Amino acid sequence: MRRPTLFLTVGLPGTGKTTGARSIEAEHGALRLTKDEWMKALYGAENPPSASDVIEGRLIEIGLRALGLGVDVVIDFGLWGRDERTALRRAAADLGAAVELRYFELTPAEQRRRLERRQAEAPHTTWQMSDEELATWAGTITVPTPGELDGSEPIDDPPEGFATWDDWRAHRWPPSVGE
């Protein structure tokens, strides 16, 4: 039996994550779970952070269920934090699945150009993002290490205060808004 793969797209807005996720979906027959599509469908012009975390968590749970059924899955949202990626690597390993991280990076000028093009051509798929927001986010992302990208780096222990990565995941991605 073939081992399913969890593909994780990592990167800032406008760097090509969704385009890459669509390619993975087509090439591998993977279930693509794109948070922005759900946020736009449910909230339109709004982008509430509390709902964003819940939607990410719901998509992750769907993805893990699919992995357990032997289906390849691509998680298509930023995953800016190493803890987020590590929690998902652990969950996939617990299910016997492989993990591939795909990191997307562009110069700020190219990122801005792509975001402006997306806003002009498909405004229903995105939100306005200021240069200040992009700069703040660029300072927030933890770039994956070479060992994360090639899978050679061991999975870290959960952060202090959490017995397992499952506990951390439940905290990071709450099951409902307001929890």
C-alpha positions in Angstrom: 0.0 0.0 0.0 1.3 3.5 -1.0 2.0 5.9 1.8 -0.1 9.1 1.5 1.7 12.5 1.6 0.9 15.7 3.4 2.1 18.6 1.3 2.5 21.9 3.3 2.8 25.2 1.4 4.8 27.8 3.3 5.1 31.4 2.4 3.8 34.9 2.6 0.8 36.2 0.6 1.3 36.5 -3.1 4.3 34.2 -3.3 2.6 31.4 -5.3 1.4 29.0 -2.6 -2.1 28.5 -4.2 -0.6 28.1 -7.7 1.8 25.6 -6.3 -1.0 23.8 -4.4 -3.1 23.6 -7.5 -0.1 22.0 -9.3 0.3 19.5 -6.5 -3.4 18.8 -6.5 -3.3 18.0 -10.3 0.0 16.1 -10.2 -0.7 13.9 -7.2 -4.5 13.8 -7.1 -4.3 15.4 -3.7 -7.1 17.0 -1.8 -6.3 20.7 -1.8 -7.5 22.6 1.2 -7.1 26.4 0.6 -8.1 28.6 3.5 -8.6 31.8 1.5 -11.3 30.1 -0.6 -13.2 29.2 2.5 -12.7 32.6 4.1 -13.9 34.4 1.0 -17.0 32.1 0.7 -18.0 32.5 4.3 -16.9 36.1 5.1 -16.6 38.0 1.8 -14.7 41.2 2.4 -14.2 40.4 6.1 -11.2 38.5 7.2 -11.7 38.0 11.0 -8.6 36.5 12.6 -10.6 34.3 15.1 -12.5 32.7 12.2 -9.3 32.3 10.2 -7.8 30.1 13.0 -10.9 28.0 13.3 -11.1 27.5 9.5 -7.5 26.5 9.4 -8.1 24.0 12.2 -11.2 22.5 10.5 -9.2 22.2 7.2 -6.4 20.5 9.1 -8.8 18.0 10.7 -10.3 17.2 7.2 -6.8 16.8 5.8 -5.8 14.5 8.6 -8.9 12.3 8.1 -8.1 12.1 4.4 -4.5 11.1 5.1 -5.8 8.4 7.3 -7.9 7.1 4.4 -4.8 7.1 2.2 -5.4 10.3 0.3 -2.7 12.8 -0.5 -3.4 16.2 1.0 -2.1 19.7 0.3 -2.6 22.3 3.1 -2.6 25.7 1.3 -2.0 28.5 3.9 1.0 30.3 5.1 2.2 28.1 8.0 4.6 30.9 9.0 5.6 29.3 12.4 7.9 26.4 12.9 5.5 25.1 15.6 2.7 24.9 13.1 4.7 23.0 10.7 6.1 20.7 13.4 2.6 19.9 14.8 1.5 18.9 11.3 4.6 16.9 10.6 4.0 15.0 13.9 0.3 14.4 13.0 1.2 13.1 9.6 3.9 10.8 11.0 1.4 9.5 13.6 -0.8 8.5 10.6 2.1 6.9 8.7 2.1 9.6 6.1 5.0 11.3 4.5 5.4 15.1 4.6 6.8 17.5 1.9 7.2 21.2 2.7 7.2 23.6 -0.2 8.5 27.0 0.6 7.6 30.0 -1.6 9.6 33.2 -1.5 9.8 36.3 -3.7 11.3 39.7 -3.4 9.0 42.3 -1.8 8.7 44.1 -5.2 7.6 41.0 -7.0 5.2 40.0 -4.2 3.6 43.5 -4.4 3.3 43.2 -8.2 1.6 39.9 -8.0 -0.8 41.0 -5.2 -1.8 44.1 -7.3 -2.4 41.9 -10.3 -4.5 39.5 -8.3 -6.5 42.5 -6.9 -7.1 43.9 -10.4 -7.9 40.6 -12.1 -9.7 38.6 -9.4 -10.6 40.8 -6.4 -13.1 38.3 -5.2 -10.2 35.9 -4.3 -8.2 38.3 -2.1 -8.1 41.2 0.3 -6.2 44.5 0.2 -2.8 44.3 1.9 -0.8 47.3 2.8 3.0 47.6 2.4 3.1 47.9 6.2 1.2 44.6 6.7 3.5 42.9 4.2 6.6 44.2 6.0 5.2 43.1 9.4 4.4 39.6 8.1 7.8 39.3 6.5 9.3 39.9 9.9 7.0 37.3 11.5 7.6 34.3 9.3 10.1 31.7 10.4 11.7 30.4 7.2 11.9 26.6 7.1 15.3 25.2 7.7 17.0 23.0 5.1 16.3 20.0 7.4 12.6 20.9 7.5 12.5 21.1 3.7 14.2 17.9 3.0 12.6 16.0 5.9 15.9 15.1 7.6 15.4 17.2 10.7 13.8 15.4 13.7 10.5 16.5 15.0 10.9 18.8 18.0 9.3 18.2 21.3 6.1 20.1 21.9 6.4 23.6 23.4 6.5 24.0 27.2 3.1 23.7 28.7 1.9 21.1 26.2 2.2 17.3 26.7 1.7 16.5 23.0 1.6 18.2 19.6 -2.1 17.2 19.5 -2.6 19.3 22.6 -0.7 22.2 21.0 -2.7 21.9 17.8 -6.0 22.0 19.6 -4.8 25.2 21.3 -3.4 26.9 18.2 -6.4 26.0 16.0 -9.5 26.2 18.3 -12.6 24.1 17.3 -14.9 27.2 17.2 -14.9 31.0 17.3 -14.6 32.3 20.8 -12.8 29.4 22.3 
